[in-house]
Amino acid sequence: MRLDSIVGRAIQLTKDYTTGNETFKQGSRGTVIEATSRKDRKLKVKFNNDTKKYRLIKGCDLQLYEGVAFLPNSKSQTEEDSFEY
């Protein structure tokens, strides 16, 4: 998947994510605001109900959110909904 094609798409975390002194729980939702060409391959994500402008999150910790409840192992990830590098 091309990184620029995910900008503006809704995502959710695949596992708990701690950044600074805040922890976002698995299933937390947000929007990709920038897919930069950073060496660490992190994406700029704006989480819903977060006071910060954005968080830098590894793509492998995210999945596309398609408006359905998150059910672990409910389907295998395809190239379309995976951010693996």
SENUTI-8773 format. One line per 2 residues: number of its first residue (from 0); their letters; for each residue x, y, z of N, C-alpha, C. Coordinates in Angstrom, 2 decimals, always signed. Each point is the difference from the previous one (the first is absolute). Example, Ala and Ser with C-alpha at 12.3 -4.5 7.8 and 13.67 -1.06 7.14 Angstrom:
0> AS> +13.19,-5.69,+7.80,-0.89,+1.19,+0.00,+0.90,+1.20,+0.00 | -0.35,+1.05,-0.72,+0.82,+1.19,+0.06,-0.77,+1.09,+0.73
//
This chain:
0> MR> +0.84,-1.17,+0.00,-0.84,+1.17,+0.00,+0.89,+1.24,+0.00 | -0.31,+0.95,-0.84,+0.75,+1.25,-0.03,-0.35,+0.83,+1.22
2> LD> +1.01,+0.58,+0.63,-0.24,+0.77,+1.22,-0.88,+1.21,-0.23 | +0.15,+0.69,-1.13,-0.82,+1.18,-0.23,-1.48,-0.34,-0.18
4> SI> -0.33,-1.25,-0.27,-1.40,-0.38,-0.18,-0.71,-0.19,+1.34 | +0.72,+0.00,+1.12,-0.65,-0.17,+1.30,-0.24,+1.31,+0.72
6> VG> +0.54,+1.10,-0.51,-0.22,+1.31,+0.62,-1.49,+0.32,-0.04 | -0.52,+0.39,+1.16,-1.42,+0.32,+0.11,-0.88,-1.18,+0.33
8> RA> +0.58,-1.20,+0.05,-0.79,-1.20,+0.29,-0.10,-0.23,+1.50 | -1.11,-0.55,+0.42,-0.22,-0.34,+1.41,+0.78,-1.26,+0.34
10> IQ> +0.62,-0.01,+1.19,+0.77,-1.16,+0.45,-0.39,-0.33,+1.43 | +0.45,-1.17,+0.45,-0.11,-0.33,+1.41,+1.24,-0.79,+0.40
12> LT> +0.33,+0.07,+1.29,+1.18,-0.70,+0.51,-0.26,-1.50,+0.10 | +1.01,-0.78,-0.33,-0.10,-1.45,+0.10,+0.44,-0.51,+1.36
14> KD> +0.64,+0.89,+0.78,+0.42,-0.35,+1.36,+0.14,+1.28,+0.80 | +0.12,-0.12,+1.34,+0.21,+1.17,+0.83,+1.28,+0.71,-0.44
16> YT> -0.01,+1.33,+0.04,+1.15,+0.78,-0.46,+0.30,+1.09,+1.02 | +1.21,+0.00,+0.54,+0.41,+1.01,+0.97,+0.95,+0.98,-0.67
18> TG> -0.30,+1.27,+0.15,+0.85,+1.05,-0.53,+0.07,+1.10,+1.04 | +1.20,+0.40,+0.37,+0.15,+0.98,+1.07,-0.57,-0.57,+1.29
20> NE> -0.92,+0.71,+0.61,-0.63,-0.51,+1.21,-1.48,-0.32,-0.23 | -0.38,-0.27,-1.24,-1.37,-0.38,-0.32,-0.03,-1.37,-0.65
22> TF> -1.05,-0.76,+0.30,-0.18,-1.30,-0.63,-1.33,+0.00,-0.74 | +0.05,-0.42,-1.25,-1.20,-0.14,-0.81,-0.32,-1.49,-0.07
24> KQ> -1.23,-0.34,+0.26,-0.42,-1.40,+0.07,-0.19,-0.58,-1.40 | +0.13,-1.32,-0.08,-0.28,-0.72,-1.24,-1.40,+0.38,-0.46
26> GS> -0.15,+0.28,-1.28,-1.29,+0.40,-0.55,-0.21,+1.50,-0.04 | +0.93,+0.78,+0.60,-0.12,+1.46,-0.07,+0.01,+0.43,-1.46
28> RG> -0.84,+0.97,-0.33,-0.14,+0.41,-1.40,+0.57,+1.38,-0.24 | +0.39,+0.23,-1.24,+0.54,+1.28,-0.40,+0.05,+0.10,-1.50
30> TV> +0.75,+0.99,-0.48,+0.14,+0.25,-1.43,+1.46,+0.23,-0.33 | +0.47,-0.58,-1.09,+1.36,+0.24,-0.47,+0.02,+1.38,-0.62
32> IE> +0.86,+0.89,+0.52,+0.05,+1.36,-0.55,+1.22,+0.22,-0.89 | +1.00,-0.87,+0.13,+1.16,+0.12,-0.88,+0.76,-1.32,+0.00
34> AT> +0.36,-0.43,-1.18,+0.83,-1.20,-0.15,+1.35,+0.49,-0.50 | +0.87,+0.30,+0.93,+1.29,+0.59,-0.33,+0.99,-1.07,-0.44
36> SR> +1.09,+0.43,-0.54,+1.06,-0.92,-0.39,+1.08,-0.03,+1.07 | -0.43,-0.10,+1.26,+0.93,-0.04,+1.11,+0.78,-1.31,-0.03
38> KD> +1.22,+0.03,+0.50,+0.81,-1.22,+0.05,-0.63,-1.06,+0.89 | -0.68,+0.44,+1.07,-0.62,-0.96,+0.92,-1.37,-0.48,-0.49
40> RK> -0.45,+0.53,-1.14,-1.25,-0.40,-0.66,-1.25,+0.19,+0.86 | +0.03,+0.97,+0.88,-1.17,+0.29,+0.82,-0.95,+0.93,-0.76
42> LK> -1.27,-0.11,+0.30,-1.03,+0.81,-0.63,-0.50,+1.04,+1.00 | -0.38,+1.17,-0.49,-0.62,+1.00,+0.86,-1.48,-0.33,+0.09
44> VK> -0.47,-0.25,+1.22,-1.39,-0.40,+0.23,-0.64,+0.94,+1.01 | -1.19,+0.47,-0.31,-0.80,+0.79,+0.94,-1.06,-0.92,+0.58
46> FN> +0.12,-0.29,+1.32,-0.98,-0.86,+0.65,-1.23,+0.80,+0.39 | -1.16,-0.64,-0.07,-1.23,+0.61,+0.48,+0.16,+0.24,+1.50
48> ND> -0.50,+1.10,+0.50,+0.04,+0.34,+1.43,+1.42,+0.12,+0.54 | +0.93,+0.46,-0.82,+1.38,+0.23,+0.46,+0.27,+1.49,-0.08
50> TK> +0.70,+0.54,+0.99,+0.26,+1.43,+0.04,+1.18,+0.42,-0.87 | +0.86,-0.93,-0.34,+1.17,+0.33,-0.84,-0.41,+0.06,-1.47
52> KY> +0.80,+0.74,-0.79,-0.26,+0.11,-1.43,+0.12,-1.35,-0.69 | +1.05,-0.74,+0.34,+0.21,-1.31,-0.62,+0.93,-0.84,+0.86
54> RL> +0.03,-1.28,-0.30,+0.93,-0.95,+0.63,+0.74,-0.71,-1.12 | +1.24,-0.35,+0.24,+0.77,-0.80,-0.97,-0.16,-1.46,+0.39
56> IK> -0.60,-0.77,-0.88,-0.34,-1.39,+0.28,+0.58,-0.89,-1.09 | +0.53,-1.14,+0.38,+0.49,-0.97,-0.97,-1.19,-0.56,-0.79
58> GC> +0.17,-0.09,-1.29,-1.06,-0.52,-0.85,-0.42,-1.40,+0.34 | +0.92,-0.81,+0.49,-0.34,-1.39,+0.32,-0.92,-0.09,+1.22
60> DL> -0.17,+1.10,+0.75,-0.89,+0.01,+1.17,-1.39,+0.51,-0.35 | -0.26,+0.23,-1.28,-1.27,+0.56,-0.45,-0.68,-0.92,-1.01
62> QL> -1.30,+0.16,-0.12,-0.73,-0.63,-1.09,-1.08,+0.98,-0.45 | -0.44,-0.13,-1.24,-1.06,+0.87,-0.50,-1.27,-0.29,+0.76
64> YE> -0.77,+1.04,+0.27,-1.29,-0.16,+0.68,-1.09,+0.19,-1.05 | -0.81,-1.01,-0.17,-1.02,+0.03,-1.04,-1.41,+0.19,+0.56
66> GV> -0.11,+0.41,+1.27,-1.31,+0.28,+0.56,-0.68,-1.21,+0.62 | +0.74,-1.06,+0.25,-0.56,-1.18,+0.65,+0.77,-0.24,+1.29
68> AF> -0.60,-0.75,+0.90,+0.65,-0.29,+1.28,+1.29,-0.77,-0.23 | +0.98,+0.28,+0.84,+1.28,-0.69,-0.09,-0.12,-1.37,+0.61
70> LP> +0.26,-1.02,-0.78,-0.04,-1.38,+0.46,+1.34,-0.64,-0.32 | +0.86,-0.18,+1.00,+1.30,-0.61,-0.28,-0.15,-1.35,-0.68
72> NS> +0.83,-0.25,-0.99,+0.01,-1.26,-0.73,-1.30,-0.30,-0.73 | -0.84,+1.04,-0.25,-1.26,-0.24,-0.69,+0.22,-0.20,-1.50
74> KS> +1.11,+0.52,-0.52,+0.34,-0.20,-1.40,+1.50,+0.19,-0.13 | +0.55,-0.55,-1.02,+1.43,+0.21,-0.22,+0.20,+1.35,-0.66
76> QT> +1.10,+0.67,+0.33,+0.27,+1.28,-0.60,+0.48,-0.20,-1.43 | -0.45,+0.86,-0.87,+0.44,-0.03,-1.39,+0.94,+1.16,-0.22
78> EE> +0.56,+0.07,-1.17,+0.88,+1.12,-0.32,-0.75,+1.32,+0.11 | -1.31,-0.01,-0.27,-0.79,+1.22,+0.01,-0.15,+0.59,+1.40
80> DS> -0.10,-0.86,+1.04,-0.23,+0.56,+1.33,+1.17,-0.19,+0.96 | +1.17,-0.32,-0.52,+1.16,-0.21,+0.85,+1.02,+1.11,-0.25
82> FE> +0.69,+0.40,+1.08,+1.04,+1.00,-0.11,+1.36,-0.60,+0.19 | +0.14,-1.30,-0.09,+1.30,-0.64,+0.19,+0.98,+0.49,-1.05
84> Y> +1.25,+0.18,+0.38,+1.03,+0.47,-0.93,+0.88,-1.14,-0.42
//
